[in-house]
Amino acid sequence: MRTPVPAALTALALALPAALCDGSPARAAGDFAQLPPGRLRAGVFVEINPSTVRAGDDVGIRASCDDNLKAATVTTTPTGAVIVSPRYGFLTATARVPATTDPGNYSVTLTCPDGKTAKSTLHVVLKVEPTRGPATGGGGTAGGGSAPVLIGGGLAALMAGVALSVVAARRRRLG
């Protein structure tokens, strides 16, 4: 048996969406329908990818201004000023952190053509080269004096096996 829905509840269910979105499709879609192509409203920001790098590595820069059709400038101590150009709806560029950069945290500042700015942080870490191979078991590639002893022992065991087989073959012939 179906229960009838009160008329007031039906009217509320129909009126609620209209009250929330003001009846205008552009507002319901977040005002993106009113913007020309290539000018998505993403806010003013700057991103460094990866944000933690070793000195000498490359970083990708992705930024956004109110108008992403004009180039902007990203400035940081290690790389200096880098021009970010429009690409795929954002402002992008690639920069190399000089190999002589000291480890530390460096401020990254985006300056848009209209004067707005955004900040981020670039973390530069010390470049460390390993002195030995990874500790994964046998140690054949790791440094140390055990490899010549193991090779010598293996050759000695092989020679002993050959000598015993020769002695056994002679006994069979003689016996």
C-alpha atoms as one frame of an Amber mdcrd trajectory, in Angstrom:
protein
   0.000   0.000   0.000   1.456   3.360  -1.023   1.593   6.176   1.467   0.623
   9.543  -0.035   3.306  12.230   0.197   2.019  15.405   1.792   1.729  18.308
  -0.641   3.882  20.574   1.570   6.791  18.094   1.454   6.566  17.861  -2.346
   6.534  21.669  -2.678   9.594  21.937  -0.397  11.493  19.319  -2.416  10.806
  21.240  -5.639  11.589  24.692  -4.203  14.879  23.801  -2.434  17.099  23.390
  -5.546  15.761  26.613  -7.049  16.497  28.496  -3.822  20.051  27.142  -3.598
  21.164  27.901  -7.150  19.251  31.149  -7.691  17.710  29.655 -10.842  20.724
  30.670 -12.959  22.744  27.871 -14.603  25.995  29.897 -14.548  25.906  30.231
 -10.752  25.147  26.563 -10.281  28.207  25.694 -12.397  30.512  27.908 -10.314
  30.666  30.861 -12.754  32.914  28.891 -15.143  30.350  29.208 -17.947  30.831
  33.001 -18.019  34.619  32.883 -18.461  36.217  32.784 -21.921  38.189  29.620
 -22.818  41.678  29.449 -21.262  40.724  31.626 -18.312  39.583  29.215 -15.653
  39.348  30.790 -12.241  41.865  28.777 -10.219  43.191  31.520  -7.957  46.727
  32.859  -7.753  49.235  30.163  -6.783  52.684  28.741  -7.516  53.735  25.067
  -7.193  57.192  23.512  -7.377  57.364  19.837  -8.376  59.141  18.140  -6.704
  59.278  20.549  -3.798  62.315  18.750  -2.310  65.300  18.348  -4.655  69.043
  17.767  -4.621  71.324  20.515  -5.888  71.773  20.072  -9.647  68.286  18.622
 -10.296  65.457  20.074 -12.400  62.164  21.328 -10.957  58.855  21.914 -12.682
  57.023  25.153 -11.985  53.243  25.438 -12.356  51.521  28.685 -11.519  48.274
  30.528 -12.041  47.311  34.195 -12.164  43.903  35.741 -12.756  44.851  35.946
 -16.447  46.718  32.802 -17.522  47.114  34.097 -21.088  50.016  36.389 -20.113
  53.453  35.281 -18.920  54.488  35.913 -15.322  57.723  35.769 -13.317  58.732
  33.276 -10.621  61.719  34.291  -8.492  63.772  32.249  -6.029  67.336  32.537
  -4.738  68.837  29.390  -6.323  67.428  29.812  -9.849  66.891  33.563 -10.085
  63.987  34.880 -12.170  62.169  32.348 -14.366  59.470  33.308 -16.883  56.419
  31.017 -16.689  54.472  30.881 -19.950  50.863  29.876 -20.718  50.395  26.174
 -21.393  47.349  23.917 -20.879  45.477  26.572 -18.892  48.349  27.226 -16.456
  51.676  29.048 -16.457  54.552  26.534 -16.612  58.336  26.353 -16.851  61.269
  24.118 -15.910  64.330  25.325 -14.013  67.551  23.689 -12.858  68.751  24.200
  -9.293  72.492  24.939  -9.634  74.804  22.199  -8.342  76.517  24.755  -6.098
  73.313  25.539  -4.161  73.620  25.060  -0.400  71.019  22.860   1.321  68.129
  24.774   2.855  64.639  26.170   2.356  64.193  28.843  -0.296  61.173  31.102
  -0.805  59.564  30.976  -4.261  57.552  34.042  -5.322  55.159  34.362  -8.280
  54.572  37.887  -9.567  51.595  38.217 -11.914  51.320  40.960 -14.582  48.553
  42.638 -12.540  50.817  42.795  -9.445  49.302  39.915  -7.458  51.769  37.524
  -5.813  51.847  33.999  -4.420  54.522  32.183  -2.438  55.757  28.627  -2.036
  58.875  26.927  -0.669  61.642  24.973  -2.400  63.589  22.541  -0.195  67.143
  21.779  -1.365  68.840  18.796   0.286  72.447  17.625   0.363  73.518  15.406
  -2.534  75.009  12.231  -1.061  76.678   9.556  -3.195  76.733   6.002  -1.802
  80.186   4.522  -1.089  79.129   0.867  -1.153  76.560  -1.268  -2.879  73.233
  -1.964  -1.185  73.177  -4.537   1.612  70.997  -7.090  -0.208  72.598 -10.380
   0.684  75.571 -12.082  -1.029  77.806  -9.058  -1.101  79.402  -9.848  -4.439
  79.244  -6.180  -5.499  80.061  -4.697  -2.103  83.567  -3.689  -1.148  85.646
  -5.714   1.295  88.134  -8.605   1.319  85.752 -11.568   1.325  85.370 -11.993
  -2.466  88.947 -13.257  -3.188  88.744 -15.746  -0.273  85.414 -17.126  -1.534
  86.671 -17.436  -5.122  89.895 -19.136  -3.977  87.969 -21.548  -1.756  85.614
 -22.440  -4.600  88.491 -23.110  -6.989  90.263 -25.274  -4.360  87.088 -27.339
  -3.837  86.709 -27.748  -7.622  90.332 -28.923  -7.997  89.910 -31.401  -5.109
  86.823 -32.815  -6.834  88.721 -33.255 -10.120  91.655 -34.960  -8.305  89.314
 -37.366  -6.490  87.557 -38.296  -9.736  90.931 -39.040 -11.405  91.978 -41.240
  -8.456  88.636 -43.075  -8.523  88.923 -43.687 -12.291  92.432 -45.179 -11.881
  91.285 -47.514  -9.122  88.499 -48.864 -11.294  90.913 -49.597 -14.132  93.438
 -51.267 -11.861  91.035 -53.072  -9.662
